[in-house]
C-alpha cells in the first residue's frame, strides 16, 4: 500500500520515523511537536533540538544492542547446528567402524577356517582392532558434541533466588478492606 505525500511538490520538510512501527512520517504544520503515523495510527512527539541528540543517541544505542543481540543469537544457533552436524558425522563414522569390525572379523574367521593362521588373517585382526578403536573414538566424540550442543549458553545461577520483593498478597487484601 503506497502512502501519498501530503506536501506540495518542492516543499521542504523534516522526516521522522514512528517509534512503534519505524514508518517514515513527514512533519506537518498543524502541531509542530506532535506527529501522527498513518501506518499504525499512533501519535508521537517530535524531539526538540536540545533533546534530538539524546533521542538519536538512545535509538542508536538501542539499535546497536538489538543488532548485537541478534548477531549473538545467530552465532549461538550456528554453533549449535554445527555441533549437531559434527555429532551426526561422528555417529556415522562410529557406525562405519562397527560395520568394518564385523566385516573384517567375519572375513578373518572364514580365512582362518579355510587356510589356518597366517599373515593375512593376522592383518584382518589388526585392522579390526583399529576399526574397533575408531568406533569407540567416534562414539565418545559424538557424546561430547551432544553435551556441547545441549549446553545452555546462559550463565549458571550462583545462589538462591531472592523472593523478598515479592508479596504474599496480604497487603492487597488490606488495601481492599481499606476501600470499604
Backbone bond lengths (Angstrom), bond angles and torsions (degrees), N, CA, C in turn:
res aa  C-N    CA-C-N  psi(-1)  N-CA   C-N-CA  omega(-1)  CA-C   N-CA-C  phi
1 X - - - 1.449 - - 1.526 108.19 -
2 X 1.299 119.03 121.19 1.455 123.31 -179.31 1.517 109.56 -89.88
3 X 1.333 114.77 135.20 1.460 119.82 176.60 1.517 108.92 -94.86
4 X 1.315 115.98 144.83 1.463 121.95 -178.11 1.524 108.31 -93.81
5 X 1.318 115.53 134.56 1.457 121.47 179.53 1.526 108.56 -75.46
6 X 1.373 118.64 122.63 1.458 120.72 -176.14 1.525 113.64 -76.06
7 X 1.316 118.66 -7.64 1.461 120.67 -176.18 1.526 111.28 -80.67
8 X 1.308 116.53 151.51 1.462 118.34 170.95 1.538 109.14 -69.86
9 X 1.319 117.77 153.47 1.466 120.19 -178.80 1.523 111.23 -58.03
10 X 1.341 115.79 136.51 1.457 121.80 177.13 1.511 114.66 81.87
11 X 1.331 120.02 -0.92 1.466 122.01 -179.91 1.521 110.04 -76.86
12 X 1.322 115.71 143.65 1.465 120.88 177.67 1.522 108.61 -78.47
13 X 1.315 116.41 149.10 1.454 119.46 -179.49 1.526 109.62 -153.60
14 X 1.323 114.72 164.50 1.457 122.22 172.09 1.517 107.25 -111.47
15 X 1.304 117.21 129.60 1.468 120.78 179.52 1.524 109.00 -101.26
16 X 1.306 115.73 137.22 1.455 122.96 176.87 1.526 107.69 -129.00
17 X 1.319 115.51 163.27 1.452 120.56 179.35 1.522 109.58 -116.95
18 X 1.317 114.96 135.85 1.461 121.19 -179.46 1.532 108.80 -65.32
19 X 1.335 118.63 129.77 1.459 119.96 -179.44 1.522 113.33 -70.39
20 X 1.333 119.02 -16.53 1.461 121.29 -179.52 1.521 112.51 -88.42
21 X 1.338 117.18 -47.34 1.462 119.08 -174.44 1.525 112.40 -117.01
22 X 1.332 119.28 -0.39 1.467 124.75 177.31 1.529 111.69 61.18
23 X 1.334 116.43 32.49 1.453 122.49 178.36 1.526 108.50 -90.69
24 X 1.318 117.69 140.03 1.453 121.66 178.33 1.518 111.38 -69.21
25 X 1.334 116.74 123.79 1.462 122.38 -178.59 1.520 106.85 -119.85
26 X 1.322 116.63 136.05 1.457 121.93 -178.74 1.520 108.94 -95.48
27 X 1.327 116.70 133.84 1.460 121.50 178.03 1.525 110.71 -69.49
28 X 1.323 117.27 133.05 1.465 122.03 178.45 1.524 108.65 -120.27
29 X 1.323 117.14 168.93 1.455 121.50 -171.89 1.524 114.37 -87.39
30 X 1.333 120.49 -3.45 1.463 121.04 -177.99 1.519 110.94 -58.25
31 X 1.293 116.89 -56.59 1.462 122.70 176.95 1.520 106.26 -135.10
32 X 1.321 117.81 112.07 1.467 119.25 -172.86 1.534 114.19 -68.58
33 X 1.313 118.31 -11.03 1.467 119.58 -177.69 1.528 113.23 -112.13
34 X 1.322 118.39 -1.68 1.449 121.08 -176.69 1.529 109.38 -130.72
35 X 1.333 116.26 131.66 1.457 121.48 179.06 1.517 109.71 -121.26
36 X 1.325 114.83 153.84 1.455 121.66 178.52 1.527 107.91 -118.46
37 X 1.329 116.08 126.01 1.464 120.89 178.38 1.520 108.99 -84.96
38 X 1.330 116.47 126.94 1.458 120.54 -179.10 1.522 112.24 -77.85
39 X 1.317 118.17 -19.93 1.456 119.78 -179.20 1.524 111.45 -79.96
40 X 1.346 116.95 -54.06 1.472 118.77 -175.64 1.527 112.48 -100.26
41 X 1.333 118.16 -11.71 1.455 121.10 175.89 1.517 114.70 82.79
42 X 1.322 118.43 4.20 1.461 120.82 -177.91 1.525 110.07 -88.34
43 X 1.325 114.47 155.83 1.456 121.78 175.14 1.520 108.07 -102.72
44 X 1.316 116.13 144.08 1.456 119.29 175.15 1.523 109.51 -144.67
45 X 1.304 114.61 156.19 1.452 121.53 -175.36 1.522 109.94 -90.33
46 X 1.331 115.59 139.58 1.455 120.92 176.47 1.526 107.53 -79.68
47 X 1.320 117.83 131.95 1.464 118.42 177.66 1.531 110.21 -68.54
48 X 1.313 116.18 137.56 1.465 120.17 177.49 1.518 109.00 -71.99
49 X 1.327 116.83 169.37 1.459 121.55 -175.30 1.523 111.64 -59.72
50 X 1.343 117.69 -39.16 1.459 118.79 -178.63 1.528 111.77 -74.55
51 X 1.345 118.73 -22.73 1.460 121.36 178.29 1.520 112.25 -98.90
52 X 1.323 118.22 -7.40 1.464 120.76 -175.46 1.517 111.62 -63.25
53 X 1.335 117.33 -41.84 1.462 119.37 179.94 1.522 111.03 -63.84
54 X 1.346 116.95 -42.51 1.463 119.90 177.81 1.525 110.70 -64.16
55 X 1.336 116.35 -40.91 1.463 121.16 -179.24 1.527 109.95 -62.67
56 X 1.340 116.62 -48.21 1.464 120.46 -179.71 1.520 111.25 -66.44
57 X 1.312 117.69 -39.70 1.459 121.62 180.00 1.531 109.79 -64.05
58 X 1.330 116.38 -42.56 1.460 119.73 179.84 1.527 110.17 -63.80
59 X 1.339 116.74 -42.65 1.461 119.74 178.59 1.525 110.88 -64.28
60 X 1.344 116.98 -39.65 1.459 120.19 178.30 1.522 111.08 -63.58
61 X 1.349 116.85 -43.54 1.456 120.22 179.98 1.520 110.82 -66.02
62 X 1.328 117.31 -42.77 1.463 120.67 178.58 1.518 109.77 -64.56
63 X 1.329 116.59 -42.26 1.463 120.36 178.60 1.515 111.55 -62.51
64 X 1.343 116.86 -41.86 1.462 120.75 178.10 1.522 110.95 -64.49
65 X 1.341 116.30 -42.62 1.461 119.69 179.04 1.525 110.48 -63.18
66 X 1.334 116.96 -42.91 1.460 119.94 178.55 1.524 110.87 -64.92
67 X 1.343 116.01 -40.38 1.458 119.62 179.24 1.521 110.80 -64.96
68 X 1.345 116.77 -42.61 1.463 119.88 178.37 1.520 111.33 -65.96
69 X 1.329 116.73 -37.27 1.464 119.63 177.02 1.524 109.91 -64.07
70 X 1.309 116.89 -43.70 1.460 119.92 179.87 1.524 110.82 -64.80
71 X 1.328 116.87 -40.63 1.460 120.11 177.92 1.524 110.93 -64.29
72 X 1.317 116.79 -41.57 1.468 120.80 179.42 1.534 110.50 -64.46
73 X 1.327 117.22 -40.55 1.460 120.68 178.22 1.525 109.85 -63.68
74 X 1.338 116.47 -44.82 1.463 119.18 178.27 1.530 111.39 -62.61
75 X 1.343 116.24 -39.10 1.461 120.25 179.40 1.531 110.65 -64.43
76 X 1.328 117.07 -44.93 1.461 120.33 179.18 1.527 111.58 -65.13
77 X 1.335 116.55 -40.83 1.466 119.83 178.37 1.526 110.57 -64.64
78 X 1.323 116.94 -40.66 1.464 120.38 177.83 1.518 111.95 -64.58
79 X 1.333 116.66 -40.86 1.468 120.07 178.37 1.521 110.70 -65.55
80 X 1.321 116.77 -39.27 1.466 119.97 178.85 1.535 110.74 -66.54
81 X 1.340 117.09 -42.73 1.473 119.74 176.72 1.523 111.09 -61.62
82 X 1.333 116.32 -40.82 1.472 120.25 179.27 1.526 110.72 -64.02
83 X 1.326 117.80 -39.29 1.465 120.63 178.54 1.528 110.48 -65.57
84 X 1.333 117.71 -41.89 1.465 120.29 177.66 1.535 110.97 -65.02
85 X 1.322 116.92 -39.51 1.461 120.22 179.35 1.530 110.25 -65.29
86 X 1.334 116.87 -45.68 1.462 120.64 178.79 1.529 110.66 -63.23
87 X 1.333 116.69 -37.62 1.460 120.17 177.00 1.527 110.46 -62.43
88 X 1.324 116.53 -41.00 1.464 119.92 178.00 1.523 111.19 -62.01
89 X 1.336 116.76 -41.90 1.461 120.16 177.94 1.527 110.93 -63.05
90 X 1.326 117.39 -39.57 1.462 120.59 179.14 1.522 111.38 -67.01
91 X 1.324 117.43 -38.67 1.473 120.41 177.57 1.520 109.23 -64.39
92 X 1.321 117.50 -42.51 1.463 120.52 178.21 1.526 110.00 -63.80
93 X 1.337 116.91 -42.69 1.469 120.29 177.25 1.518 111.79 -60.98
94 X 1.334 117.47 -41.82 1.463 120.92 178.60 1.529 110.38 -63.67
95 X 1.337 116.86 -42.34 1.465 119.67 178.90 1.526 111.94 -64.97
96 X 1.323 117.22 -39.79 1.461 120.71 177.20 1.526 109.60 -62.16
97 X 1.322 117.22 -41.95 1.468 120.58 179.18 1.524 111.10 -65.26
98 X 1.323 117.93 -39.98 1.469 121.08 178.82 1.530 109.95 -64.26
99 X 1.321 116.91 -42.88 1.468 120.22 177.74 1.528 109.89 -64.33
100 X 1.333 117.32 -40.38 1.473 120.64 178.03 1.525 110.88 -63.06
101 X 1.340 117.45 -41.36 1.469 120.67 177.65 1.522 109.29 -60.32
102 X 1.320 117.55 -47.83 1.459 120.56 -179.05 1.528 111.26 -62.45
103 X 1.321 116.83 -44.73 1.467 120.62 -178.91 1.523 111.04 -66.01
104 X 1.336 116.93 -44.34 1.468 120.18 179.46 1.529 111.29 -65.36
105 X 1.318 117.52 -40.57 1.469 120.34 179.06 1.524 110.23 -64.60
106 X 1.326 117.19 -44.45 1.464 120.36 179.84 1.532 111.20 -63.04
107 X 1.320 115.53 -45.11 1.465 119.12 179.14 1.528 110.84 -65.09
108 X 1.333 117.34 -41.51 1.470 120.76 178.06 1.513 112.24 -61.14
109 X 1.331 117.39 -42.53 1.469 121.33 178.68 1.528 109.80 -64.36
110 X 1.298 119.24 -41.59 1.476 121.84 179.03 1.525 111.28 -63.21
111 X 1.331 116.06 -41.29 1.467 119.12 -179.99 1.531 110.17 -68.37
112 X 1.342 117.68 -40.57 1.469 120.55 179.26 1.531 109.66 -63.05
113 X 1.316 118.79 -40.97 1.463 121.37 178.52 1.530 111.19 -65.34
114 X 1.339 116.13 -36.33 1.463 119.01 -176.29 1.531 111.98 -79.22
115 X 1.341 118.09 -44.78 1.465 120.06 -172.11 1.517 113.66 -119.99
116 X 1.327 119.75 -13.04 1.455 122.48 -176.14 1.525 110.18 91.49
117 X 1.352 114.68 -176.88 1.465 119.06 -179.75 1.509 110.19 -69.62
118 X 1.311 114.54 143.94 1.454 120.95 178.86 1.517 108.79 -169.04
119 X 1.304 115.47 -165.57 1.466 120.98 -177.33 1.528 111.17 -70.43
120 X 1.299 117.79 -42.44 1.466 120.95 -177.25 1.531 112.15 -64.91
121 X 1.337 121.67 -47.79 1.461 119.74 178.00 1.529 112.17 -65.02
122 X 1.318 117.95 -32.29 1.469 120.89 177.79 1.534 109.69 -65.76
123 X 1.325 116.77 -40.75 1.468 120.61 177.98 1.528 110.04 -63.24
124 X 1.340 117.12 -40.15 1.469 120.31 177.16 1.531 111.08 -61.03
125 X 1.312 116.94 -42.15 1.469 121.06 -179.59 1.520 110.27 -65.88
126 X 1.330 117.75 -43.05 1.473 121.01 179.99 1.530 110.52 -63.51
127 X 1.324 116.93 -44.80 1.464 119.95 179.49 1.532 110.11 -66.83
128 X 1.319 118.50 -35.59 1.467 121.40 176.51 1.526 110.44 -64.11
129 X 1.323 117.64 -38.83 1.472 120.84 177.27 1.530 109.92 -65.22
130 X 1.327 116.92 -42.55 1.475 119.94 177.03 1.528 110.92 -63.09
131 X 1.310 117.85 -39.55 1.466 121.12 178.37 1.527 110.58 -66.45
132 X 1.340 117.42 -37.33 1.471 120.54 176.44 1.524 109.76 -64.70
133 X 1.336 117.37 -41.40 1.469 120.57 177.00 1.536 109.46 -61.92
134 X 1.340 117.69 -41.14 1.465 121.68 177.54 1.520 111.93 -62.62
135 X 1.332 117.00 -39.48 1.470 120.25 178.55 1.520 110.36 -63.22
136 X 1.333 117.45 -43.72 1.468 121.02 179.27 1.530 109.66 -64.56
137 X 1.335 117.20 -43.47 1.464 121.29 179.99 1.530 110.47 -60.17
138 X 1.327 117.09 -50.17 1.466 120.50 -178.16 1.525 111.59 -65.13
139 X 1.327 117.62 -36.56 1.455 120.53 178.39 1.531 110.61 -64.64
140 X 1.332 116.95 -44.66 1.477 120.45 178.06 1.523 111.15 -63.16
141 X 1.312 116.71 -42.58 1.460 120.81 178.82 1.531 110.49 -63.44
142 X 1.329 117.83 -39.30 1.468 121.15 177.97 1.519 110.45 -63.43
143 X 1.334 117.68 -40.93 1.470 120.80 178.83 1.530 110.64 -65.56
144 X 1.324 117.02 -39.97 1.471 120.95 177.78 1.531 111.23 -63.42
145 X 1.319 116.60 -43.45 1.469 120.45 178.48 1.521 111.42 -67.00
146 X 1.336 117.64 -33.76 1.457 120.82 176.99 1.526 110.64 -65.01
147 X 1.329 116.99 -43.07 1.475 119.98 176.97 1.528 110.91 -63.55
148 X 1.327 116.70 -40.05 1.466 120.61 179.03 1.529 111.15 -63.68
149 X 1.326 116.86 -41.76 1.464 120.57 -178.50 1.522 111.53 -68.72
150 X 1.314 117.70 -33.48 1.467 120.89 -177.77 1.516 112.98 -87.83
151 X 1.320 117.29 -7.74 1.462 121.29 -179.17 1.527 110.13 -69.76
152 X 1.310 115.69 136.88 1.459 121.12 179.52 1.527 109.71 -76.42
153 X 1.315 116.11 143.83 1.461 120.31 177.78 1.526 111.67 -90.74
154 X 1.322 116.60 -2.71 1.464 120.70 177.93 1.524 109.70 -79.89
155 X 1.318 117.94 146.25 1.463 119.30 178.31 1.533 110.32 -66.76
156 X 1.315 115.20 147.19 1.455 120.64 179.96 1.524 110.12 -73.05
157 X 1.324 116.83 143.69 1.465 121.72 176.95 1.525 108.34 -69.77
158 X 1.327 115.96 138.31 1.463 119.57 -174.98 1.516 113.22 -96.28
159 X 1.284 119.01 -21.43 1.459 119.59 -176.73 1.515 111.42 -149.62
160 X 1.308 114.30 -169.65 1.455 121.05 178.35 1.522 109.97 -72.90
161 X 1.317 118.36 145.70 1.468 120.26 177.30 1.529 110.80 -68.84
162 X 1.327 115.27 148.51 1.464 121.75 -179.48 1.527 108.59 -96.14
163 X 1.331 115.94 109.54 1.455 121.22 -178.55 1.526 112.33 -98.58
164 X 1.329 118.84 8.63 1.464 120.78 -176.42 1.525 113.21 -61.79
165 X 1.350 120.47 -36.14 1.468 117.47 179.27 1.526 113.59 -72.63
166 X 1.307 117.50 -11.74 1.456 119.95 -179.57 1.518 110.08 -80.58
167 X 1.298 115.17 149.40 1.456 120.62 -179.13 1.519 109.33 -107.22
168 X 1.321 115.99 153.35 1.460 119.71 176.35 1.525 111.51 -91.46
169 X 1.320 118.07 1.53 1.450 121.78 178.03 1.516 113.57 96.17
170 X 1.327 117.97 -8.19 1.460 119.64 -177.15 1.533 111.43 -66.51
171 X 1.332 117.17 -34.47 1.455 119.97 179.97 1.530 110.24 -66.75
172 X 1.315 117.82 -39.62 1.466 120.62 178.09 1.528 110.22 -63.51
173 X 1.317 115.88 -39.94 1.455 120.23 179.27 1.526 109.97 -61.36
174 X 1.341 115.77 -42.81 1.465 120.01 178.61 1.523 111.08 -64.88
175 X 1.326 116.06 -39.63 1.469 120.22 178.29 1.529 110.26 -63.02
176 X 1.323 117.53 -39.88 1.455 120.33 178.11 1.514 111.90 -66.46
177 X 1.342 118.15 -36.41 1.463 121.17 176.90 1.522 110.79 -67.33
178 X 1.350 116.83 -34.59 1.462 120.06 179.98 1.523 112.10 -68.80
179 X 1.307 118.21 -24.19 1.452 122.14 -179.06 1.535 109.54 -67.62
180 X 1.303 118.08 -35.26 1.473 121.10 -178.71 1.441 110.14 -66.28
